[in-house]
Amino acid sequence: MGYLKIYEKNIKKYFDIERRGKKRLLLYKKGINKIQIKIPFELNEDVASLAGLMPDGSLIRDLMRIYFHQKKDYSKIMLFKRLLEKLFRPKNKIFIRDNRGTTDIFINSQTLARFFYHILKVPKSDEQMRVPEWVFYSPITIKLAYLKQAFAMEGTILKSLYEIRFITKDHKFALDINKLLKQAEIKSRVKKRIGGTHKTTQYRISIYGKENLIRFINNIGFSTKFHIKRTNALLRKYK
């Protein structure tokens, strides 16, 4: 199975298009600055990784800004910036700022925000988070790329080393993650709970069992020092 692709016919409804060989300059009809993409636009691992970061980000509901923040892993800020520049070459400045111990990165681009929403199917901030539908119909490498970044944002290995856990406030998103893990041949469970600072309804996706835990570590894994330490401990436990 190859990458799913976006063609000019799929985007002309939303953007004015300027052709430059295989490249296209896109401008939302009420926008100011353009973005640049290649046609066909491949929904590849880079695009899946960018989408996978968005659970820790926000597509502002007026579709004027894309925002992402990170506290535990600054490399994800640089990854977010690098992917935006590589995939879209935006004319707008990408801002990075410290916000009381959390690093924020954002770009004010209506054209890019509209591309995220209409083409990549990333939900707005006033909508429930979902895995973009195209991820489910893409090759396994795309599913794993999405899961890797999503778990980097919202996942952890418990101290007991018996469980890998993912927390979200969105029920449909929890079911999406569960479905995507199943497509990656990793069994998981979804359970409702009350938690967090404000004791709100959350949904926990849990991965148990030696085979599932090892398959997750080998195929998806974690990148922070904290998680790598626990990953190594988990692998020693099940050696």
N, C-alpha and C positions, 0 to 999 in steps of 0.2 A: 504494500500500500504506500503510495506517495503522499506528499504534502497536499493538503487542500489549498486551493488558490483563489485569489480575488482578482477579477478582471475589471477592465474599465466599465463594462456594462453594469457591474455591481455597485459602482460608486458614483456614477454620473448623476444620479438622482439627488445627491447631497452636495456635490462639489462642482465648481468650475474647474476645468482640467486644461492644463497646458502641456503639450507633448514635447519631449526631448529624447528622441530615440526610444529606448525601453523605459526611460524614466518619465514620471508624471509629476508635475507641480500641481498640488491641490489647494484650493481655497474655498472654504465654506462661503456660501453666497452672501452672508453678512459679516464675514471675517475680514481681517486686515492683513495678516501674515500667512505665507504659504508653508506647506510641508512638502517634502519630496519623497516619493516611493518608487519602487521598481514595479513594472507590470509584466507578467502577473506578480501579484504580491503573495508570497508564500507564507502560509501559516505554519512557520517552522518552530524549532526549539527556542529561538530568541523571542519570538512573539509569545509563545506559551510561557516562557519564563517571566516576561513582562506582565502578562495577565495574572500569573501566579503570585506576583508581588502585591497586586491590588487589594487583597484582603487587609493589608496594613496601609492602604492608601485610600484615596477618595476621588471620585469623578464628581466634582461639585455640581449640584443639581441644576444650576443654570447653564451648565456645559460651557463655562468660560475658563475653567482651570482644572488641571490635574495635579493632585497633591499626594505626597508619600512621606511617611515619617518612620524613623527607626531609632531605637534606643540601645539595643543590645549588640548590633552588628553593623558598623559603619560601612563595611564593604557593600552592603545591600544598597546604600545610598549611591555609591559609585556605579554599581551594576545598573540601577534604575536610570541614571544619567547616561551611561554608555549605551544602553539599549535604545533610549529615546533618540540619541544622536545618530546611532547606526541605522536605525530603521526608518527614521522620518526626517532627519536633517532639518529640524525646525529653525525658523528665523528668529523666533522669540527667545529671549534669554531664559536660561534655566537657573533658578535661584536656589541657593543652599544656605541655611541659617541654623544657628544653635537656638534651641527653645527650651531653656531650663533643663539641660541634660538630655534632651531629645533632639535629634537632627531632623529638620524639615527640608524637603526639596519639592519645588513646585514650578509649574510653567503656566503662564497665562496665554493660552492659545485656544480660541474657539474652534478653529479648524481641526487641531489635534484631538481636542476633547470630543468633537463630533465624530471623528474617525474611530476613537475608542468605543463610543456608544453605538453608533449605527453599523459599523463594519466589524469591529472586534467583539461586540456584544458584551462589553463591560458595563454593569449596572451603574446608575447614578447613585449619589449619596443618600437620596431619599427613597431608594428601592432596596429590596432585599438582595444581599450578595448572592451570586450564582456562579458556578463554573460555566464559562461560555460554551454554548452547545457544540461548537465545532471541535472542541477538545475531545469530546466523546467519540467523534467519528474520524479522528486523526490516528496516525501510527503510534505505537506504544512509546516511542521516544518522546513524542509530544506530551502524552499523558504523564510520563515520568518527570519531564521538565517542569510541567505545571505543579505537580505534587511536591517536587523538591522545594520550590520557592514558597508555596503555600504553607508547607510544614515548617520551613525556616521562619516564617512569620508567626504562626499560631500553634506550632507543635512543640512537644517536649518528650524526653525520655524520663519516666519517673525514677526516683532515687532507688526504688526497690528493684528496678531493672526488669520488672514483669510486664510493663505496659508502655507503649508509645501512645501519647494522647494528643488530641487536637480539640480546641475549644472554639466555638462560634456562637453568636447570638441568633443566627439565622437558621431556622429549621431546614429550609429547602437547600441551603448551602451544605449543611451537614449531610443531608441525603445525597447531594451531588458528590461530595468527597468520598462517601461510602461507596457509591457506584463506581467512581473512578478507581478507587483502590481495588475493587472487585475485578475491574477490567485489567488491572495489573497483577491479578492473581494473589491479592493480599486480602485476607478476611478481616473485617472490622465490625464493630457494633456502634449503634447510635443510641444515646441515652439522654433524656431530658434531666436537667438539674437546676438548682438555684445556686448562684455563685457570683464571684466578682465583688468589687468594692461596694457596689450599690445593691447587692443581693437580687439580681435580676435573673430572668429565665435564660438559661444557656443550653447548648447541646454539645455533648461530649462524644467524640469519635474515638474509640479505644481499639488498639491492636494488641492482641494477646497471642501467646503460643510461640514456641521456639521457631517453627518453620516460618510463620508470618513475620516475626521480629527480624529474623536473619534476612529474609527476602526484602523487607523494607530497607534495612541497613545497606544491603548490597546494591539495590536498584535505585534507591531514592536518597537516603542518608541525610546527614546534617552537616553544617559547615562551621558553626561557632566552636570556640575552644571548649566551652562548657559541655556542649553536646558531643563533641568528639571524645572528650574524656569519658563520658557515660557510654558512648558507643563502644569504645575499646573495652570498658568494663563488661558491657553486655556480651560482647563477642567472647571474652574470656570465660564468662559464666556458662555459655552454651557450647564451649569448645569440645 
